Amino acid sequence: MSIIFVFIDGVGLAPAGPDNPLASADTPALHALLGGPLALEAASGLRAGTAGLSPLPARALLFKPIDATLGLPGLPQSGTGHVALLAGVNAPALHGRHQPHFPPVALRPLLADQSIFRRTVARGRRATFANPFGPGYWQALAARRIRKSASVIAAEGAGLRFRDGDDLRAGRAVSWDVTNAAMREREPGSGIPLVSPGQAGANLAGLARDHELVFYESFLPDLAGHGRLAAGDLPPVAGGSPVERQIRAVMALLDGLIGGVLAALRPADSLLITSDHGNVESVAAPAHTRNPVPLLVAGPAAAAFAGVEDIAGVAGAIMAAL
């Protein structure tokens, strides 16, 4: 049994309506699972199988809203939210506030020591970080132009191997932007192929053959919600403001990846999807939101997550399921 953990940054749950681009995004895989869009109305807890609207096999399914505020005022942020998800601790409470972007310095040793990667390896199981990193990333770290993300800190703490361009070319990694376009642009002449979202999802599911925990992250939704993606980076989408079009375009890409995972998922494996804070579910909100985030689990591990009420509970449920 394996768990494929797909973390998508900046996706909250809100009622379907004109303010919620997720209600009108082209997301057939999610519609097939949920019987509707990724919205609060579809959140019905644990049920026996998919909605039966797709040729995909029926699976146990959990879909519920979970809290991302963790009892603190203000808007949830990625720096502390990522630590909460990966280490299973109330990171904002430990830090005294929500912190954006990167993990607080004081919490980095805890993240390295208590992450789901470290705990999986300590139990004699195999974990992997599916995202690849090119040489430019490591050069930027060495030059201190960027800082390490929570996932990189956690993977280093567990001694995981970081995937690279060779893995991406061989279909053994999945780029954060799904199709590999960003790495192709940064590394011209690298031979990195463009892939369809469905193929990216199949490649991700394939990693579960050799690992009990497969982790993949995409920051596309949060970047779209902040209007930080160029129009040329995304498939064209008609209607709405530029930000709405970005949101619906990236959700269609991620839905294709999700559909690819589900089509290739073995019966004993489970797909887990969640986020760190809300953003793209409300175009009226100027930044992040305090909305709950989705917890979606398809597969036999779904029941292990039924008691999770906030993002700090996800890590413990993963370990219980494994």
N, C-alpha and C positions, 0 to 999 in steps of 0.2 A: 504494500500500500504506500502511495506517495501523495503528498499535497503540493499542488502548484499554486503558489501565492502570487497573485497579480495585484500589485499595489499601484493605484492610479491617484495621483496627487490632485487635490482640489475639487473633489466631487462630493457634494452633499445631496441630501434628499429633501425635496419639497413637493407640494402638491403640483400636479400637472396643470398648466395654465399658460397664458401668454407671456408671463415673466420667466418661465422655465424652459430654456432651450432643449433640455433633455427630453421634454415631452414631444418635440417635433423632430428630433434627430433620427436619421435613418439607421436604426439599430435592430435589424431583424433577429439576431441571435438573442439579444436581451428580451425582445418581445416574445420570442418562442419560449424562453425560460419562465418569464414572469407573467405572460398573458397581457402585457402592456409595456409602456415605457418605464425607464428607471425613475420612478416617482413614488411618493409615499403611498399612494393608493394601492400599489402592487405589493407592499410589504405585509405579508400575512404569516410570518413566522416559519415554522417547519412543516413541510408537507411531503407526501409520499413520493411525488415525481414531478416531472416537468409539466407544463401546461398542455402538452400534447399538440402544440401547434407547429411542430417541426419534425423532420425525419430523424432527428437525433434521439438516441436511446433515452428512455425515461430514467431519471435518477432521483434519489432523495434530494430535496432542495430546502435550503434555509434562506430566507430573505427577510431581514429586519433592519430597522434603524438603530444605530448605536451612537452614544454620546461622544463628542470630540472635545467638549469644553473641559471635562475632568474637574468640574467644581470651581474653576477659576473664572473671574470676570475677564472681559475683553474678548478679542477674536482669537480663536485657535490658530496656531502657526506651525509651519513645517519643522522648524528646528527641534522643538520639544515634542511635536506630534510624532515624528519619525522615531524618536527614542522610545516613546510610549508603545508604539506598535512593535518595534523590533526587540525591546527588552522587557516588555510587560510591566512597566512601572509608571506611576503617575509623574511623569517628567515635569510638567508645569508646576505641580505642587512642590516637588523637590527643588526646582529652580526659583520658585516664587512668582513666576509669571510665564506667560506664553512667549516663546522666542522664535523669531522668523529665521528662515534660511538654513542655518547650520546648528548642530547640537551644541548646547552650552559646554564650555571647556570642562567644568567641574563634573559633568555627567559622562564624559567620553570614556573614562576607565570603566565605569559601570556598564556602559553600552558594549564595550569590547568584551567584558567578562560575562555578561548575562544575556547576550543576544540569543535569539532562536537558532542562529547558526552554531554558536558555541555550545549550546545545550544539546543540539542534535548530534554534533560530533562527539561530545562527551558521552553520549549514550551508545556510541558505536554505530551510529547511523551516518548516512552521507547527505551532505547539504551542498547546494551550489547556488551561486549568484549568476543568473543567466545573461545579464547585460555585459557587453564587451567594452573594453577601454582601449583606445588607440594610444600611440606614443605621445601625442600632443597633450593628453590628459595628465600623464605622469610628469611631463616636462613643465606644465603649468603649475602642478603641485610643488615641484622642486623649486620653481622660481617664485613661489608664494603669490601667484596671480589668482589662485583659487584655493579654497579650503576643502578638506575631506568631508564628504557627505556622511550621513548616519550609516547608510548601507555599506560604504567603503570601510568605515571604522569597524563596524560589526563583522564584516567579512575578514578583515585583517586579524581581528581578535580571535577568530576561529581557525586561522591559518588556511583559508580557502584560496584556491587558485583563481586569479582574475582572468576572465576570458578576453580574447583579443581579436584582431582582424582575421587571423587564420581560422579561428573558431567561427567567426561570422561567415566567412567564405564557404566553410564546410557545413553550414546549417546547424552548428552546435552552440549558437548564441542568438540573442534577439536584441536588436537595438532599441533604445528608449523611444525612438520615433517610429517604431514598428517596421518601416519599409527599408531602412538603412540609408535613406537619402542624406541625412545629416553627416554621417561618417564618410560617405562617398564624396561629399563636397569638401570636407576638411582634409581628406587624404586622396587627392586626385591621382589616378594611376594605380591605385591600390588593388584594383580588381574586385572590389567588394560589389556584389550584385544587388540590384533592387529586387525586393521580394514583395509578393502580395501580402496583405494582412492575414489572409487565411493560411498561407504557407508559414508566415512567422509564428502563428499560433500552433501549427503542427510541429514546427521545430521546437517550440517551447515544451509541448507535451512530450516530445521525444526524449527530453532530458530526464523525465521521470523514470525512464527505464533503468537508469543508473544511479538515481538519487531519491532518497525518501522525502527531501524537502527541496523544492525548486522555487527560487525567489526571483521575481521580475518586477521592475519599476518603470513607470512612465510619468514624466512631468508635463506631458502635452496638455491635459485639461487645465492645469493651473496657469500655464503660460498663455493658453487661449483666453482664459477668464480675465487675465490681466492685459489682454490685447498685445502680447509680445511676440506673436508669430507673424511672419511676413506672408502676404497673400500667396506668393509663389511657392511657399513651403507645403501647401495643402491642396487637396482636390477642390475644385470649384463647387461652391454651394450657393444656391440662389435664395434671396429673401432675407430680410432682417438687417440689423446693423452689422458692421464689420466684426465686432466681437461675437455676436450671435452666430455669424457664419463660421468663424474660427471654431467656436465651441461645437457646433453641429458637425463640422468636418472632422475634428479630432475624435469625437465620440463615434463617428462612423468607422474611422480607422481602428479604434480600439475594439469596437463591436466585431469587426472582421477578425481581429486576433482572437477574441473570445470564442467566436464561432469555430475558428480553426483548432483551438485547444479542445473544445467540446467534441468535435468530430473525430479527433485522434486520441481522446482520453480512454485509457483502459478502464474496464468496469470497476477495478479495485481502487482507482485513483480518484482524487477530488480536486476540484478547482475552487479556490478561495479568492474573493475579490473584496477589497475594502479601500478606504481612503483615510487621510489624516485630518481633513477639515473641509468645510463647504466652500464653494466659490461659484462654479459654473451653473449651478441650479437656479441662480437668480441674477438676471441682468440688471435689475434695479439696484442691487447691493454694490457699493463702490469698491469693495475689496472682498475679503473673506466673509464668511457668515458663521453664525452660531447654530446653524441647522445640524441635525444628526447626519451621519454618513452611512452609506450602505454597508451592510455585512451580508454578502451573498456567498453561499457555499453549495456547490452541486457535486454530489457523490456521497459515498458511504460515510465520510467524516462529518456530514452535516449535523448530525445529532450532538456531536461534541461541542458545537458552538452555540447551542440553544440558550445557554445561560449567560452568554457574553452580553454585557450591557454598555460597555464603553471601549474605546480603542486600546486601553491598557489591558483589557482582558483577552485580546486576540492571541497574544503570544502563549499564554498559558493553555488556551484551548488547542492551539497547534501542537504543543507538546503532549497534551492529553490524548489527542487524536493519534499521534504517532506512537 
